Amino acid sequence: MRQTGKTRKLFERLLESEDAAGRGPAFERVLGERLADDGFTVHFNPRTARPRQTDLLAIREPQHFLIEAKWRKRSIDVGDVDSLRTRLNRVPSDIVGCIFNMSGYGSGAIEQVESDRTREILLFNAAEINSIFADRFDVHELMRRKREMLRVEGWVWFDDSKPESSARRRNFPPPSREFRTKTGPAPLVGFPSDNDETVFFLDIPETGAIDTFVSMELRLAIHHTAELADVLEMIQDTVGLSDEGTFSIQQLSHAWYGFGAQNFLDAIGNWEQRYSKAKLKSPHHSEDLVFLDLSGRALIALTSRQRVGDSTFLHASELEIQLPGIPIDLSKFQELARKMDNPDALFQTCMGSGLHSAHFKAGQVKLVPHSKIVSF
């Protein structure tokens, strides 16, 4: 019986973890559990290639796979491929090698796999691994496709498919405000940051609840920016979006702020341009994304994380809606929950306003004008 929800949660914890030393062994264990969920018989630390150590041997008759699970800062290089090939040379010829790697592949590593196919090695990148844990791929089918491309076409194949709607711009409310910089209007502005996890909103988002309010939290199984756009479109069609939505994007040493849902989506997709303009030398592997809007009396908070680098994808995505009380007509909220695969979602009663304010003390914080906010 498949228990993929458990391994998905464990994998998401690893995505958030900063424990570089412990993350690798934990990834090996959870990957083995995920393969077992997909019908493989998994052996941990098998003696198949002795005296060389191997992470996993996964069997799904009639095929056997010798698997290395990697999660480290540097990319996989030629030496890593040669190391796995040495192990394969010690085992029966029908065993296929696999590298499940969260840190990217150097061009030399890929060329090494393509140029010497006497022992087949299949490469899996971070986006594919995330999709496996999100139950988007059948692992055995993905292995079959990779093996076919390596045998027939002679090259390493990665699944880079995007939803068909990825190129379509949405009909979101245009923002009623924009930033004016020295060079003219700008969809967003960026600042150096100390990873303060601040969000951008023009007013304290008071929903009208002083003592109590209700909150609905929805977990979002989204992977691409296009799917995030679909979520925003569903919110617009059910709860509604205003023309005063704001967004915040936080990297380790830099932050970006702007107005409007479409500008938010464009900024997420253009992360390389943002990093280049900000001259980021060593960005963190993930950035935090926040979109806030107050539509009527509904406070909408959409949060996610984007993993950046060779494999880019979204994870840890959630939507929270706060109201001053339970609405009489729940149909549009039920529709929203159903569309987002949260059919059992409920409004939870929360005590207290849930709002906090901070005040700067004179002389302790220097405020410097950066850009002008213009209203239309």
N, C-alpha and C positions, 0 to 999 in steps of 0.2 A: 504493500500500500504506500502511495507517495506521500511524503511528509515535507514537501518543498517549502512550506511556509516557515518551518523551523530553520532550515539552512539559509533561507533568504535573510532572516533576521540576524543570524550569526554573521553572514557576509556583510551586511550593512554596518554592523558594529565594527568590523575590520576596516571598512571604508572610512570610518570616523576615527579610527585608532591612530595615535602618534607613536605607539610602541613598535619601533622598527624591528627590534630584536625578537619580540614575541609574535609579531604579525605573520612572519613566514611560516613557522610551524603550525600556527592556528589555521592559516589558509590551507595548508596541506590536509589538515584533518577535515575541515568543512568541505573542501573539494571532494575528498573521498566519500563523505556522507552524501553529497549531492549526486555523485555518480551512482552510489548505491540506490538512491531514490529513483534513478532512471533505469534500474534493472541490471546494473553491472555488479559482478562479484568483485569486491575490492580487497586487496591485500596491502596493508601498510608495512613499510620498510621490508619488502620481500627480499629474499636471498637469491632472486633470479639471476642477477648479474654479479654475484659474489666473485672476488672480494670487494667489488665496488658497491657503494650504498645507493639505493634507489628509493625515491619517495613512495610511489604507488605502482601496483600492477592491477589493472582493471580488465576484467574479462566479461565479454558478452558474446557468447558462442555464436560463430566459431572464431571470433577475433580476440586477440590479446593486445593490450596497449601498455607500454612502459612509460610512466608519466613522471615528469618533473614539475613541481609547483614552485613558482618563483614570485616573490614580492619584495623587491628591494628598490633602492634609489636609482642605481645605474641600469642602463639598458642591457639586454641580452647581446652578447658579442660572439665572435667566432669560437672563442674558447669554450663557451657554454655549449654550443652545438657539438664541438668535437668531444666534449666530455660525455654527452649523451650518446654520441655515435660509438664511443669506446664501450659503453655499457651494452649497446645493441649488438656489438660484435661478439659479446660473450653469451648471447641468448639465441634460441632458435630463430631462423630466418623469417618466420611468419609473424613475429612480434613487431608491432609498429611503435615508433617513438612519438611522444607528445610533450610539448612544453606549454604549460598554462602560465602565462606571465603577465603581471600587472604593471610592468615598468617600461614597456616598449622594446622594439627590436632595432639594433643597428643594421645598416644596409649590408654590412659584411656577413652578418648572421643569416640573413635571408638568402643572400647569394650562395652561401655555403650549403644551405638546404637544397637550393635549386640545382646547383652544379653537380652535387654528388647524391644521386638518388638510389644508390645500391642498398641503403637502408633508409626506409621512408621515415621522415620526421614531420609531424604536423605541428604548426604554430598557432596558438590561440592568444588574441590580444585582450586588453582590459575590457573593451566595449563588448566583445563576444562573451567574456566570462560573466560580466554583469547581466547580459541578456540570458545566459544559462540559468543563473540564480533567480532571475525574474520570471522564469518559466516561459520565455519567448522562443527558445530553441529546444528541439530535441537533440540532446548531446550526440547520440549515435548518428543521427542524420547529418549533423554538422560535421562530424568526423568523416562520414562517407563522402560528403561534398568536397571537403578539403583534400582527401586522398584522391578523389577522381581528378581534381584540377591539377594536382601534383603529377599524377600519372599521365594524363592526356595532354595537358597544356605545358607541363614542365615548370610551373611557377606556384609560389606560395599565394594562397587566396585567403583574404580576410573579408568577412561579410560587412560591407559598408552601406547596406540598404537603408534608405530613409523613407519615412511615410510619404505618400504621394502628395500630401498637402504642404510639404516643407517649403515649396517655392511660392506659395500663395500668400499674399498679404491680406490681412483680415480687416473687416470694417469696424474697427474699434473706435470709440469716441475720441476725436482728436483732442489733445490736452489743451486746456484753457490758459496754460502758462508755458513759458519757455525761458531758458537761460540766455542772457545776452552777455557775451564775452567781448574782449577787446577785438576779436576777429569777426564778430557778428553772432547771429543766433546759433545755438548749439543744442543738440538733443540730450546731452548729458555733460556733466562736469566731473573731473577727477581730482583727488587730493591724496597726498601722502597720508598714511594711517598707521596706527599702532595696533591694528587688529582689535579695535574697540567694539566691534559688532554693533555699531550704531545703525539706526534706520532713519529714513528721511520722510517726514510728513510735515505739512505746513502748519497744522493745528493739532493740539492734543485730540486724538480721535475719540471723543466722548460720544458713546452711543445713546446716552440718555439714562444709563444705569448707574445709580449711585450706590445702592446697597447690594443689589443682586443683578445678575444678567444671565443669559443662557448662551451656550457655546456648542457648536457642532464642529467636530474635527474629522476630516476625511484624509485617509492615506491614499496617495496617488502613485500608481504603478506606471510612471512615465520614464522614458529613456531619451527621447530626442526633443529638441526645441520645438519642433512642429507639434509634438504631443502636448507640450506646455501651452502652445497657442490654441490647441483644441480645448484645453481646460478653460482658458480665459474666455474663449468663445461660448462655452457652455455656461459659464458664470454670467456672461452678458445676456444670454438668451433666457436665463431663469431668474437669477437674483438681480442682475443689472450691473453695469459698470458706469461710473461717472466720468466727467472730463477732468477730474482732479486727482486721478490715481498717480502715485509716486513709486519709485523703485530705488533700491539700494543694492550695490554689488560690492562685496567685501573680499579683498585678497589679503594676504598676510601683511603687506606693507603699503597697500593702496586701496582706495575706495572710490566708487563712482555713484553718482546720484542723478536722477532725471525724472521726467514726467511722461506718463502715457504708456499704455500696454504695448503698442507697436514699437515704441522706442526701447522698451524693456527687452522685447524679443530680439530686436536688431542688435542691441548691445551684447546680449548673451552670445549670439552667433558670431559677433565680430571680436571675440576675446583676444585674438592674436594682434589685431590692430590696437586695441586698448593697451595691451601690455607693451607693445612696441612704442607707442606714444608716451607712455609713462616711464619707459626705459627700465622696466623690471628685469633684473638680472637673474634672480633665483626665486621665481614665484612658487607658491605652495601648489601642491598637486590638485587642490580643489579650491573653489571660491563659493561664498555664500550668496544666495539670491533671495531678495525679498520684494514682493509687490504688495502695496497697501492701497486700499480704496474705501471710501465711505459712500455707499450707495443707499440713498434714503436714510434709514436708521440701521442698516446692516454694515458692520465693520468687516471688511474682507482682508484676510492676511494669507498670502500665498508664498510659501517658502520652499526652497530647494537648494541643492548643492550641485555644482557643475564640476566634474573632473576634467581637467584640461591636460593637453599634451598630445602624444601620438594617438591615443584613443580618448575621445571626448564623449561624455554622456552625463545624463542627469541622474541623481539618486537622492534618497531621503526627502522626497517631495511630500508636502502636506498642505492642506487648505483648511483654514479655520474661519468660521463665520460667527460673529458675536451680535446678539440682539438684546435690547433692553427687556424683552419678555418673549414668551412663546407666541408666534403669530397664530391668528385664528385659522388661516388657510396655510396648511403645510405642504400643499401639493407641489409647489415649485421647488421647495427644498428636498422633498422626497424624490422628485425627478432628477435633481442635480446629484443626489447621493447615488441613485440608481445608475446614472450615466457614468459615474466615476467608480463603479464597481464597489460601492459601499452601501448596499441596500439595507443593511441593518443599523445604519448610523442614527444616532439619537441626539437631541438637544440635552446637554447637561447643565444643571443649575449651578452657578458659581456665586459665592458670597464675596462681597466687596467689589469695588469698581474695576479692579485689575489694572488700573492706570497709575503710572508713577511719573513724577516730574523731577527734573534736576535743575539746579540753579548755579550759575557761575558766580564766584565771589570776586569782587572788584580787585584787579591787580594780579590775579592768579592765572587768568587765561587771557591771552592776547588774541583778539578777533581781528582778522584782516579781510577786507572785502575781496571776493574772488570773481563773482559774476552777479549780474543783476537779474532778478526774476521779474518777468514782464507778464501781466495778465491781459487777456484779450476780451 
